[in-house]
Amino acid sequence: MARVVIIGGSGHVGTYLVPLLVEAGHSVVNVTRGQRAPYRPDAAWAQVETVEIDRTAAEADGSFAGRIAALGGDIVIDMICFTLDSARHLAEALRGTVQHFIHCGTIWVYGHNATVPATEDQPLNAFGEYGTQKAAIETWLLGEARRTGFPTTVFRPGHIVGPGWVPLNPAGHFNVGVYSQIARGEPLALPNFGLETVHHVHASDLARLVMAIMASRSTAVGEAFNGVSPQALNLRGYAEAMYRWFGHEPKLSYLPFEQWKADVAEQDAAATWEHIARSPNHSMHKARRLLGFAPRYGSLEAVQEAVRWLIADGRVEAGNVR
C-alpha cells in the first residue's frame, strides 16, 4: 500500500475519496487549511494524518512545494491547483520522488465543443481565467509526462454534486430558491429555449474515478480522463424532471438571454452565462475502456440526492417529493 498525500482532501471529492483510500489500506495525509470539515462523517478520518498549510500563504513565501515534498508521498493528489506557476513549482519539488501525481482539472478546459459528447482527444477551447489556467496546467503536466516521464494523470470533473452543498440548478446557476420555486409548482423562466446543457457528476463517482486511476497507474500516466455522469442534461429537460419529481407538471417559459437576465440577480445571470456559454456534454468512454470505470449516478439521481439533503436541512421546501 502507498503513502498518499491529498492536497485539499476535506472538500467535495475528498469527503468521499479519503475514506476510500483508508479502507483500501493506504496511509493518508490530508493537507488542509483547517477551515472545513468533511461534508459527511466517516470513522476512517480518525486514521488520517492532517497537516494544516495555507497554500496561498505558503506559495507566497516559497515554502509550499518543499513542505509537500517533505511529506514523502508515493502518490500526491492535488485537488486545488489553479495556476500554472503553482503546478510547476510543485511538480519540480516532487520530480524523481513521487510515483504518481494526480491533478484535478475541469471540463471547462474544453470551452465550447464542436462535437458532443466531447472526448478527451478533442481540442481544448478554454476561455475565461479559470478555464484557461486549468488548460495551461494540464497541457504542461501532460507534456512533462511525455517529455520527462513525470508521472501525471489528470481528471476533469463536471459540475460536482453531493449532499452538503447546492447543486447547479435548472436555470444554470446556484440560487437554492429555484428548487423551492419548482417545489411550489410556480412558473420558471429559462434562458433561450432551455436547450443548453449542463453535466453534473456525483462527488462519490469522482472519488471512485481517482481510485480507478490509481489502480491502473501504468495505463493512466500521461492521460486525461473526463469525470462526469453518463449523460448531460439540457436545462429544459432538467427543469421538467424536477417539476415532476416534486409532483407538478412543468410550468416553463423562455426568453432570449438578454431579456431573461433582467429578471434575475446579477450574480445568478453571470453564473448562468458561464455555464450555457460552454454547454458541457462529455463522454466517459475512455475511462470505461482504459480503467474499467463507470459512474454509478446519473445527473438527476445525483441532483435529487443533494436536494433531499437541502430539504432535510430546511433550505428547500419539500413539496410533494416522489
N, C-alpha and C positions, 0 to 999 in steps of 0.2 A: 504494500500500500504506500501511497505517496504523502508527502507533506504539501498541503495545498494552501496557498495564500490567496485570499479573495479580497480585493480592494472594493469596498462598498457592499459588503455582504449582508447588511441589515436592511437593504432596500427591497423593492418589489420581487425581483428574481431571487435574491439571496435568501429571502424568507423561506423559500422552498428548496433552494439549492443547498444551503449549508446543512440542513438535516439529512438530505440525501447523501452528501459527502461523508458525514459522520457515520451514517448507517452502513455505508459501503466500506468502512474501516479506515478511511483516510484521517490523518492528523490535520486539523483545520485551524487556520489563523484568519480571523476576521479583522481587517483593517477598517476602522470607522472613525468618524469624528466624535462618536459618542452621543449624538444628538437624537438618535432614533432607535426605538426598539423594533424588533421584527414585527411584521403585521399579524403573525399568528404564533401562539406559544408552541414550543416543542421541547421535550426533555433533552433532545440532542444538543441544545445550546449550552448545557452545563459542561459539555466536553470540549467546547470551542475556546481556544485562546483568543482573547480580544486585545488588540493593540490600537490605542487611540492616537490617530495622526490627523491633523487638519491638512489636507492635501494642498489647498491653496497657499496656506502659510508656509508649509514645508517646501513647496516648489519655489516660492518666492525667495527663501533663504538658501535654496540649492541642496537641501538635505533629503528630500523625499525619496528619490530613486535609490540612494545609498541605504536608507533605512529599510526600504522594501527588500533590497538585495540581501541585507543582513539577516532577514528573517529566514533565509535558507529554503525557500520554497522550491520543491521539484516542479510544481505546477503553479503558475500565477494566473489568476483570472481578474482582469481589470474591467470592472463594471462602470467606472466613472471617469474615463479619459475623454476629454473634449477638444484638445488642441494637438496639433502635430508636434510642437515642441515638447509637450508633456509626454507623448508617446515615445519620441526619440530618446529623451533622457532616461526614461525607464528601461527601454529596450537595451540601451548601451550598458546600463548598470547590471542587467541580467544576462547579457550575452556571455555564452560559454559556461553558464552555471544552470540556467533554467532548462528543464526538459520539454516543457510545453507552456506556451504563452497564449492565453485565450482572451481575445478582445471583444467587448460588447460594442457592436456598431449600431446601425439603424437602417430601416428600409428607406429612410429619407435620402440615403446616398444615391438612390435611383432618380430623384426628382420626378419627372414625368416619364412614363413608359410608352414606347412606340407600339409594343405588342404586349398582351396580357393573357394569362398570368405571367408576370416577369420572372425570368430565370436568372441565376447568378452570373451567367456569362454575357448578359446584356450590358451595354454601355452605361456608365454612371452619368446621370444628367443632373447632379445635385445643384440646388440653388438655395439661397439663404445661408446665413452664417453657420448654423448648426449642421445642416446637411453637407455643406462644402468642407467644413473642418473634418467631419467624420469621414467623408470620402477621401480626403487627403491622408488621414491617419491610416485607413485600411489599405490604400494604394501603396503607401510607404512600407507598412508592415508586411504585406504580402510580397512586395518587391524584395524586401530583405530575406524573406523565406526562400525565394528563388535564387537570389544572388549569393547570399552568405550562409544559408541554412538556419537562420534564426527561426525557431520552431513555432510559428504563429498560426493560429486559426481564428477566423472572425465569424461571429454570428450576428445576424441583422434582425433584431426584434421589430415586430409591428407595434400596434397600439396595445400596450400591456394592460391586462385586466386581471382583477382578483378581488376578493373580499378585503375591505380596508381602505379602498380609495374609489374615487368617482371615475367610471369608465367614459371614454369618448361616446357622446350621446348621438341620437339620430339626426340632430341638427348640425353635427360636425364640431361641437365644442364641448366644454366640460361643466356647464352650468347644471347643477343637480336638479334644479327646478323643472327641467324639461321632463324628467321622469314622473314627477308629481302631476304635471300638466297632462301627460298621457294617462296616468292612473285615474284622473278625474274624468277622462273622456273628453277633454277640451280640445278645440282645434289647434293644430300646429302648422305653422308655415315653414316650408323648406326652400332653400335657395335653388334657383333654376328649375329643373324638372325633377330634382331629387335623385338623379341617376349617377352622380359622382360616387366614388367608392371609398370605403374605409376598410382596414384589415386588422382586426384585433388578434390577440394571442393571450392565452391564459399564462400567468406567470409560472405556474407549475409545469406547463409544457416547455417553456424556455429552460427551466431547471433540468428537465429530462433531456432536452437537446444538448445542454452542456455536458451532462453525464455521458451521452452517446458520443460526443466529440472526444471526450477523454478516453473512452473505451476503445475508440478507433483511431488512436493517435497517428499511426503511420499513414492512414488514409486521409486524415483530417488536416494534417500540417500543410500549410500553403494554400488552404481552401477557405472560401467564404460560404456560409450557409444562411439562407433565409430562415426566419423564425416566426411563423405566422400560423393561423388556423387553416384548416383545409380549403376554405373559400372566403373571399371578400364579400362584403355586403354593400349594396348601394343604399343611400340614405332613405329612399322611399321604401324599399323592402324591409329595412331595419325598423323604420318607424311603424309600418303596418304590422310587423310581427310583435312589436312591443305593445301596441294598442290591443291586439288580440290576447296577448299574454295577461294584460290587465283586465280582460273581459269586456272590451269595447270594440266596435267597428272603427276603422280608421277615419279620422276627420282631418284630412290634409289639404293644404293649398300650396301654391307655388308662385314664386316671384323671382324675377331676374335678381341676381345677387346684389346689384347696386341699390335696388329698391328694398330688398329683403333686409339688408344690413341696417337700414334706417330705423328699424323697429326692434333691434336687439342691442344689448350693451356693446360698447366699442371693443372691449377685450374678447367678448364672445364672437363678434364678427371677424376679428383678426384671427382667432383660432380656427374658425370655420374656413376662412380663406386659405390658411396654411395647409389644411387637410384636403380640401376639394381641389386646390391647385395641383396637388400631387396625385390624388385619387389612386392610392396604392392598391395593387392587386397582384399577388405574388405566388409563385409556385413552391411547393415543398417536395418536389420530385427528387431533387438532388440529395436531400437528407435521407429520404427513403432508400434511394439507390445505393448511396455510399455508406450510410451509417445504420441502415435498418430502422430509422426513426420515423414515427408518425405521431402527430399531435392527437391528444385524446379529446380535446374540447373543440367544438365548433364555435364560431364567433358568438352566436346567440346564446348558446349554453354558458359561455364564459361571462358574457354581459349579464345574463339573468342571475347567475350566482352572485355576482357583485352587487346587483340591485337588491337582491334578497337581503344582503348584509346591510345595505343602506336603509331598507325598510325596518329591519330589526334595530338599527341604530337611531331610528326616528328621523332620518334625513329625507326620506321619500315616503309619500303616502302609500298605503297598502293597496287601495283599490280592491279589485276582485282577482287577485293574482291566481293564475291557474297552476 
